[in-house]
Amino acid sequence: MQSDDVRRIKERLDIVEVIGDHVRLKKAGANFIGLCPFHEEKTPSFSVSPSRQTFHCFGCGQGGDIFTFVMEKEGLGFREALEILASRAGVTLSAAGRGEKRGRNLTDIMEMACSHYRDLLRGPEGEAARAYLARRNLPPETWERFELGWAPSSWDSLWNSLFRQGVQPKEALDAGLVLEGKGGLYDRFRGRVIFPVRDIAGRLLAFGGRLIDGEGAKYINSPEGVLYSKRKNLYLLHRAKEAARASGRLILVEGYMDAIRLHLGGFEETAASLGTALTEDQAALIRRLTDRCCICYDSDLAGQEAAMRGMYVLQKAGLDVRVVELPSGKDPDDLLSLPEGKDLFGKALESARPLILHHVYLRGEMLRSPEKRRKATDEILSGLGSLSPVDVAPYLARVASAMGIFPHELSSLLEDYRKRGAGRETTAPAKGKRAPAEKEHETDEVEAALCALLWKDDHIRRTADEIKVLSLLEDERLQTVAAALLSAPSRDEVEARWHSLGETFPLRAIARGGDWCEGLGENQAAWDVVLGILAKKKARREYERIREKLSRGEADREDLLRFREVAMLLKSNPRE
């Protein structure tokens, strides 16, 4: 049953860990808080409750459980979210309802391809690849850890394997695994060591292939498409995320081998950019985990020049960007392969320069040249002007000194630059962010709390007086939620039904009500408080209704008697 799948997944996954892949969470009492991923905000109003396994934003009203979050954040239907979370939890899903078979998706096909490549690396076909990996000092246990594989030079090794397993041509093309030529389909990756690329949640999205012999590009990658966008992902981030949270930094390198070597060297907080043009999407990924990004690209000047614009993108997004300078001619893989490499890299990491000072350092020679001074100054002002004054302030004096001017003169130049740029700024909301909802989340907190307690406590749900409970609720939407909970055989069943129908309001309201219940003690005590408050609110509504009838001269004797009773009730305890 689908409800059993939901229950088993929830038993194995912690909502704090799942949401922590998307939102940087900090402990706050019994809960965790962070910046809401569903609307723009500067002060955290997004709360995650480990005890209730729910989330709720006090700013925009979004809320729900682990399934709601994945559906809303990724723009998925319930079935897709169920499959993603089941894969993460290691749960084998039951057959879909009414005899419907579970459909295969593109990530399933990618996993099939990954298994094929990994098997070939260990088989007779993989001898050349194994020799290459041995020369690169990557032993067999490393192949397992990083899921390395081998695509032989054959034109259709992978396609034949997928076809035998029932994969259709369109599926293989959509996954980016094959190309179409005059003679039919053929493998995209041939004669290459394979590196699987997974997203932060561990879903397999793409492959990178490293040529080991012959002509052609050294590296090729899966194409942008249905599954994969390189601007939104970082290689090995799914493995680096916990270490990044713990160490307070993410080390960013360029290549697959550099990232693997740093992991093997004990720097497990390392990920690799999939191209040097860093993006706002990648900055957002990193900010979920940490405030600091240490960039360690190749030591050649051309590589760092190409990455400079992207570094400012990260800094502008709120990251403290530091640039790690390695000994001339060395990349991280080279350095860590040396006997003393780990110590050398550690020292380089500790002495990493703040981005602003590194930019000035790179332009030192130009700043000293009368012919090139103006160009260097304009370039540095362009970088500084893209940042907030708070980011620039600690380095103002040193930058001004390098330019040969006074700090107040540099401040004036920056102010002029920002004013010129202000006219070009747009006021459109950030892409992918939604404005706070205006009405839908404005449910009464106490009425939502009643639904939350019905959701949370089986005993309350079984023993509650349905007629009395529903009569206390004024919001028809919450009446529907409460009625569903009171009449359903189990909470899991009604939850699965809500998810399958795409109804997000019930769990959003339950999360809001759960937050209101915090601090009211155990469930039964909270239930009594909630019933008391709602009974008073109901009495207040009745009092106002009869008073209106009295003012119009329409009240009868029964109304008068009830008016006195309600008035006495409200007078005896005026607090609501």
N, C-alpha and C positions, 0 to 999 in steps of 0.2 A: 504493500500500500504506500501511496505517496506520503501520507502522514507519518508512516514509520521511517521513511527515508529522511524526512525533515527532523524527526526526533533523534535519529542516530547521528546525523551530521552535527546537530547542536550539542550533543553529548561529547563529541570529539573536538570541536573547534571552540576557541575562546574569541568572543566578539572583539575584545581589546586587541588581540594579535591581528585579526583580520583587518579591522579598521586602521590599526597602526601601520599597515602597508600603504595607506592613503593619507593619513592625517598624523601629524606629529603630536602625540598625546603625552600629557604630564599628569602625574598623580595629584589628586586634590581630594583629600579625605578618603572616603570609600570609593570614589569614582575617579575617572580620568577626564581631562578637559583638553580642548584644542581649538584651532581655528576651523570654522565650518567649511567643508569642501563644497557646499551647495550654494553659498553666496559669499560675496566679498565682505570681510570684516577684519578689523585690526585687534579687537579685544575678544579673547576666546569666549564663545557662548555655546560651544558644542560639547555635550556631555555624554560619556559612555559609562554605563553601569555594569560592572562585572557580575554583580549578584543577580540582577534581573536579565542580563544579556541583551540589553536594549541600548539605543542611542537616542538622543533628543537635542535639537538645537533650539535654544530660547530666542534666537534671533529670527530665523525664517520658518520655524515650526516643523522642519523635517524631523522624522523620527521613525523608529521601528526596530526590527531585529536584524540579524546577520543577513538574511535573505533580502529584506527591504534595502539594506545598504548597498549590496552588490548590484541589485537591479537598478537602483537610482543612479549610482555612481558610474556604472558601465553602460547604462542604457539598454539593459537586457530584459528579456522576458523571464518568467519564473523558471521555466524548464532549463533555460540556459544557465541561470544562476545556480540552480540545483545541481547541474552537471559540474560546474566549476568548483563549487564548494564540496561536492562529493569526491571529486578528484583530489582536492586538497586534504580532505579528511580521511582518504583511503576507504571510502564507503562504496560498495557495489550497489548500484541502484536497482530497485525492483523494476519489473516491466511497467511501462506507463499504463494508466487506467484504460479500461474497456478494451484490453487486448492490443492496444497500440504499441508497436515496437519502438524502442529508443533509437532515434536517428543518430547516425555517425556524424560528427562535426569535423571541421578542418584540423582542430588540435589533435583529434584522434589519429588522423592521417599523418600529421607531423610526428607523432609518437611512433607510429609504424615505421616511418622513414628513419627515425633516430635509431630504433632497434636494428634495422637493416644495416645502417652504417656501422654501428658498434660491433655487430656480429662479423662484418667483413674485416674490420681492423684486426680481429683475433684469428681470422681464418687464413687459408693459404694465400688469398688475394691481397692480404694486408702486409706482406713481408716488407715491401719498400717503405710503406708508411711507418711500420714499427722501427725500421732502421733509422728513418728520419727523426722520429720521436726520441730514440735512444741518443742520437747525436745532439739533440736539444736537451738532453738530460731530463727527460720526462719518463719515469718508470711506469710499469703497468698499473700500479695502484693509482697513479695520477689519471690514467685514461678512464678508470672507473669513476673517480671522484668528479671529474669534469665532463663525463659522458662523451669523450672524444670518439670519433669514428673515421671511416675511410670510404670515400667514393672512388671506385676503380675507374680505369680509363674507358671501360665499356660504355657504349652509347646509351644502353637501356637497362642496365642492371637494376636500378631502383624501380623504374617504371614496370618492368616485368614482375618484380616482387609485389608491387602495389596492385597491379592488374589481377594477379592470382588471388589476391585477398578481396577482390570485389570493388576496388576503388575505380570510380568512373573518371574518364579523361578530364571533364570539367573540374572535378574535385582536385585532381592533381595539379591542374593549371592554376586554380584559385589559390592553392597552397604555395604556389611558386616553386614547386619541386621539379617540374618538367617544362620544356619548351616545345613549340609545334613547328615542325619543318615540313618540307615537301614530302618526305617519306613517312611522316607521322610524328608521334611524340618521342622525345629523347630527353635524357637526364640533364638537368641544369648543372649539377656538380659532377665533374669527372676528373680523376687523377688528383684528388685533393683530400687533405686531412680536414675533417669536419668538426666544427665547433657549434654546438646547439646554443641558441639565444632564447632565453626565457624572460618573461616579464617579472615584475617585482613579486607577484603571487606565485610564480613558478610555472606558469603556462608556457608551453613551447610554441614560439611564434615564428622562428626563422633559423637559418643556418648561415655560418660563415665557412668558406672553404679556402684552404691554404694550398697553393700549388707547390709540389715538392720537386718537380722535374719538368723540363720542356719549356715551350714558349707560352706566353699568355700573362694576364694580370696575376700578380702575386696572390692577391685576395679577391674573391668575389663573394657577394652576399645575396641572401634572398631579396626579391624585389619588394618595393612598397606595394601593398595591396590590401585585400580583405582582412588579413590577420595582422600584418606587420607595418609599423611605422618607426623608422630608426630614430626620428626626432623625439619619440615618446618613450624610448627605452634605453637602458644601459646594460652592457654585458656583465653578468655575474652579480647584478644588484640583489637578486633574490638570495644569494649566498652571503652578500656583504652587509645586509641590512641590520642584523643583530649586532655585529661587531661595530658598525658605524654608530648605532645608538649608544653602545657601551663606551666607545672611545671618544665620542663627541666630534668625530670628523669622518669624512669620506675621502679616500684617495682616488683621484681620477686619472687614468692613464689612457693611452691611445689604442693599444692593440690587445688582441686576445692573449697572446703569449705573455705580454707584460703583466696583464691582470692575473693570469694563472701563476706566474712566477712569484708575484707578491703574496698571493694567498699561500703558496707553499713556503714562503719565507716568514710567515707569521703575521703578515699585514693583511688580515682577512677583511678589513674594512675597505677593500679596493674594488672598483668597477671600471669598466672601459667604455669610453664614448664610441659610438658607432659612426665615426667620421669626426673631423675636428670642429665642425660648426655646431657649437653648443646652443641649446634652445631653451626657451622659457619652460617648455614641458619637462625637459630634463632637470631644470632648476627646481621646479615644483616637486619632482620625485625626490631630489636630494633633501629639500627642506622638510619633507615629511620625517626624515630620519635624524637630521643634525643641522647645526648652524654653520659649520665650517667645511669647506671643500679645498683640499690640497691637490692642486693640478700638477701632474708630473708627466709632461710630454717630452718628446725627444729633445735632446740638448741642443740640436742645431737651431740656429736663429730663425730659419725659414719656418720651421714647425711652430715656434712660439709666436712668430708674427701672425701666422694664419689663425692661431687660436685666440689672439688678444681680444677680438670683438666678442667672441663667445664668453670669454672670462668676465667681461663687463656685463653680459646678459645675466650671468649667475650672481654677480655682486649686486646688480640692480634688483634682483629678485629677493634680496635680503640675506644672502650668504656671505660669510666672511671668507673671501677667496685668498688663498695663499699659493704661491708658485714655488715649486720644488726645483732647485737647480742641481743637476747631476754633473759629475766630472765630464769634461769635454769628450764628445764622441761616444758616450755611453747612453744606452737606453735602460729602463728598469730591468729588462730581462738579462742584458749583458752584466749589469752591476750585481744583481742578486746571484748570478752564476759564479761569481768570484768567492773564494773562501771567506774573505772578510766583507762580502757584499752586504750582508744584513746590517752590520754595524755602520757601514758607509751610508747606506740608505737611511738608516735611523737618524744619523747626524744631519743628513741633507733635509730630512723631513722636519727636524726640530728647528732648523735655521731657514725654513721657507719664508720668502718675502711676501708681505701683503701686496695685493695686486697693484695698488696705486704706486707703491715704491718700486715694484718690479718694472712697471711701465716706464717710469722715469729712468731707471737703471738701463733699460734697453735703448732709451733715446739719449743717453748721456753724451755720446759722441756728436750726435746731431745738434744737441743744445750748445755744445762748445764751438760749433761751426757757424760763422756769421751768415753763410749762404743757406744753411739748412735749419737755422734756429727757429725761424718763424713757422716753418712747416711742423717741426717737432712740438712747438708750443701749442699750435692750433690742435694738433692731434691729442695732446694730453688734456687740453681744456675740453675737448669733445668727450673724452672718457670720463673726466671728473664731473662734467656737467650733466651726464646721464645718471649720476648717483645723488643720493640725498646729502644735504649738508652734514648730517650726523656721521655718514660714512667717511666724508672727506676731512672733517675737522681734525682728527688726530694726526694727519699727515700734512697739514697745510704748510707748516713752517718748513719742513724738509723739501717739499715740492717747490715752494717759492725760492728757497735757497738754490736748488738745482737750476731754476730758471734765471736766477740772478735778479730777482725782484723781492720786494717786501711782502710779508704775508697779507697785509691789508690791500696791497695792489692786486694780489692773486684773488682775494675775496671779491674785489670789485670786478675783475675780469670774469669770474665765474658767475656773479650776479647778472652781468650783462648777457652772458652766454645763455643762462637759463631763461631770461626774459625773452630773448629772441626765439628760443625753442618753445616757449609756452604757447605761442600762437599756433604752433603746429600740432599741439597735443589734441587728441580727440577726447570726447566725454562719453564715448560708447562704453557700455559695460564690458568687462573682460570676457574674452571668448570662453565659453564653457561654463560661465557662472550665471546663476539665475538670481533675479531680484527676490527679496524676501516676499513670501506669500502675503497677501493683504488680508484675506478673510478666513481661508480654510483652516488655519491653525488657531483661530480665535475661539476654540472650544472652552467651555467653563472648566477650569482646572479641577474643581472638586468632582464634577460629573465625570471627567476623564479618569480621576482617581478611583471612582467606583468601578469603572471598567477594568482598570489596572489590577485591582484587588480580585475581581472575578477571574481575571486571566491568571493571576499569580497563585491563587489558593484554591485547591480542589475542594476542600471542606466547605469553604464559603460558597463556592459555585454550586455544590450539591444541596446545601441546606438553605440557601437564600429563598425568600418569598418572591417569586417572579413578578406577580402583580404589583406588590409593594415597591420592589426595586424599580421596575419600569415606570411607575407613576411618579418617582422622584426625579426623573430625567426630563428636562425640557427640550434638549437638543435631540431632534429626531434621528440624526445620524448616530448619536451615542445610544439612543434607544435600540437601534438596529444592531449595534455592536454588542450591547448587553444581552439582547434577546438571543443572538447567535451563540454567545458563550453559555447562556443558561440552558439552551436546548440541545447543544451539541453533545455527543457521547464523550468526546475528549477535546482538550484544548488543541492537541496536535492536529486533529481532524479539521477543526474550524480554521486554524492557521493555514493549513495546506490549501483549503478552499479559497481563502482570501488571496493567497499568493497566486494560485492558478487563475483566478479571475482578474488579477492585476489590481486589486483593491488595496491601496496604500494607506488610506485614511485610518482604518481600525488600529493598526500597529503604531501609527504615528500618534494617535490619541492615547493609546495605552502607554507609550513611552513618556508622553507629557504628564499623564496622571501619575506614573510611577515616580517621576522626579518630585511631584508635589507631595507624595506620601513619605518622602525621606524624613527620618527623624520622628515619625509618629509611633515608633515601637513595632511590636510584632503585629502580624496581619489582622488578628481579630480586634485588637485595640484600635488599629487604624480604621477598620471597617466600621466600628461603632462611632468613631469621630466623623467619618464621612457621612454615614446615615443620618447622624444628628444634624450636621450642617445642611444637608440637602432637605431634610424634613423642615427645617426652619425656612429655607428658601422657598419651599413649596407653600408653606403657610403664608409667607410674605406675598407671594403671587396671588394666593386666594384672597388675602386681606385687601389687596389693591383692586382685585376684580369686583368684590362685593361693595367696596367703597364707591367705585365708579357707578354701580347700579343704584346705590343710595343717592348719589348726586343727581341721577336722572329720574329719581322717584319710581324706580322699577323694582326695588327690593321687596320681597314678601317676608312673612313672619319667619319662615325657615332660614332665609338669608340673614335676618337680624340676629337670630339665635347663634348661627354659625359665626357671624361677624364678632359677637362678644367672645366666643370661645377662642377664636384665632387671635383676637386682640390680647386676651389674657395670656395666651401661650407666648406671644411675642414679647409682651411686657415682662413676663417672668424670666426670660433669658433673651435680652435684646441683641446679643452678639450672634452674628451669622458666620 
